């Protein structure tokens, strides 16, 4: 299937590893120009080199989004350097830094980071013929998970925002969808660390997958890329759960 992505301008935050990195690789393979940031300069440099092999433009910066004014400025600069923005994926999350219990960090990164990103890039997205936003949720926001913590509650707020934003931007030609991964394992990720530090929790979680195995970053990334692409042109306001059957609710 031709996803219609060749030449599209993609801005993705938090893209040096894990799901974000996997999505960037697919976007680049499909012929997109991409921009991203991450805090780790070495990981950014490696990602820029790898993504550049696909032939498109690559903008990659070592950046800490804790300064939200600087974050908005980076987004605008990235769009200007790319020559526009057709697709925005706000993937940076407090989960990546292990701060799932910190309310302030989760609010600033996952909620305000998403909202500021969408508001800053809206003028660029509305100029696109295929404007699309894919927001990262979590199954921790759709079912009770482990214990009460900031990440779970605030990802719930992000999913409400994504749904409402899809309604608000539809008339402007911009689609908004969400992707909610379940527990996903990848090198350097949280579940790799949990497997070493808390093997009983790791094994108990693994036993709950209907498919009988952990999911990988690329398996989530493929859905992100499809939802973002013109191949999914009539999809907006939805939340796609990708969890190998981990959650048990019926989504109506």
Secondary structure, 3 states (H helix, E strand, C coil): CCCCCCCCEEEEECCCCHHHHHHHHHHHHCCCEEEEEECCHHHHHHHHHHHHCCCCCEEEEECCCCCHHHHHHHHHHHHHHHCCCCEEECCCCHHHHCCCCCHHHHHHHHHHHHHHHHHHHHHHHHHCCCCEEEEECCHHHCCCCCCCCHHHHHHHHHHHHHHHHHHHHHHHCCEEEEEEECCECCCCCHHHHHHHHCHHHHHHHHCCCCCCCCECHHHHHHHHHHHHCHHHCCCCCCEEEECCCCCCCCCC
